[in-house]
Amino acid sequence: MSVILFEDMNITRGELIKICNRFLDDKISKEEIIHFATSVMFDDEDKYECEDEIVEEILAQWDNVHTQSKINNRSIELLRNALLKMES
């Protein structure tokens, strides 16, 4: 199990692409994605900053108990591809 750790970081679309790739390569679990999203969304120490509203929305969806069941290879692959298109 490989934990996602960032310190005092601006979370960018590029970072989310890396997280998606790690998930698709079985290097991190769904639970680790959820834990990361929760850590960012409930950051009381202001260690994390989201690049834009798209990044915030993705993390909010990963943190949302009602949408976490949709975190799977297909949805993460679609998300990664959409983020890649936005980056180019």
C-alpha positions in Angstrom: 0.0 0.0 0.0 1.4 3.3 -1.0 0.1 6.4 0.7 -0.5 9.7 -1.1 1.4 12.3 0.8 1.9 16.0 0.0 3.2 18.7 2.2 2.2 22.4 1.8 1.1 21.8 -1.8 -0.9 23.3 -4.5 -3.0 20.4 -5.8 -3.1 20.7 -9.6 -4.8 18.9 -12.4 -1.4 17.4 -13.2 -1.2 16.0 -9.7 -4.6 14.5 -10.0 -3.5 12.9 -13.3 -0.5 11.3 -11.4 -2.9 10.0 -8.8 -5.2 8.5 -11.5 -2.2 6.8 -13.1 -1.0 5.4 -9.8 -4.5 4.0 -9.2 -4.7 2.5 -12.6 -1.3 0.9 -12.1 -2.5 -0.6 -8.8 0.0 1.4 -6.9 -2.7 3.0 -4.7 -6.1 1.9 -3.6 -9.5 3.4 -3.7 -9.3 3.9 0.1 -6.1 5.9 -0.3 -7.7 8.2 -2.9 -10.6 8.7 -0.5 -8.3 9.4 2.4 -6.3 11.9 0.4 -9.4 13.7 -0.8 -10.7 13.9 2.8 -7.4 15.2 4.1 -7.4 18.0 1.5 -11.1 18.8 1.9 -10.8 19.0 5.7 -7.4 20.7 5.9 -7.5 22.9 9.0 -3.9 23.9 8.7 -4.1 25.3 5.2 -1.4 22.9 3.9 -3.2 22.3 0.7 -4.4 24.7 -2.0 -6.5 23.6 -5.0 -5.4 24.9 -8.4 -9.0 25.7 -9.5 -12.6 24.7 -9.0 -12.3 21.6 -11.2 -9.6 20.2 -8.8 -11.8 21.1 -5.8 -14.9 19.4 -7.4 -13.0 16.2 -8.2 -11.7 16.0 -4.6 -15.1 16.8 -3.3 -16.5 13.9 -5.3 -13.8 11.5 -4.1 -14.6 12.6 -0.5 -18.4 12.3 -0.9 -19.7 9.1 0.7 -22.5 9.0 -1.9 -20.2 9.0 -4.9 -17.3 6.9 -3.6 -18.8 3.7 -4.9 -18.1 5.1 -8.4 -14.4 5.2 -7.9 -13.2 2.3 -10.1 -10.8 1.7 -13.0 -13.3 2.9 -15.7 -14.3 6.1 -13.9 -10.7 7.0 -13.0 -9.6 6.3 -16.6 -12.3 8.6 -17.9 -11.4 11.3 -15.4 -7.7 11.0 -16.3 -8.4 11.3 -20.0 -10.6 14.3 -19.5 -7.9 16.0 -17.3 -5.3 15.2 -20.0 -7.4 16.9 -22.6 -7.7 20.0 -20.4 -4.0 20.1 -19.9 -3.1 20.0 -23.6 
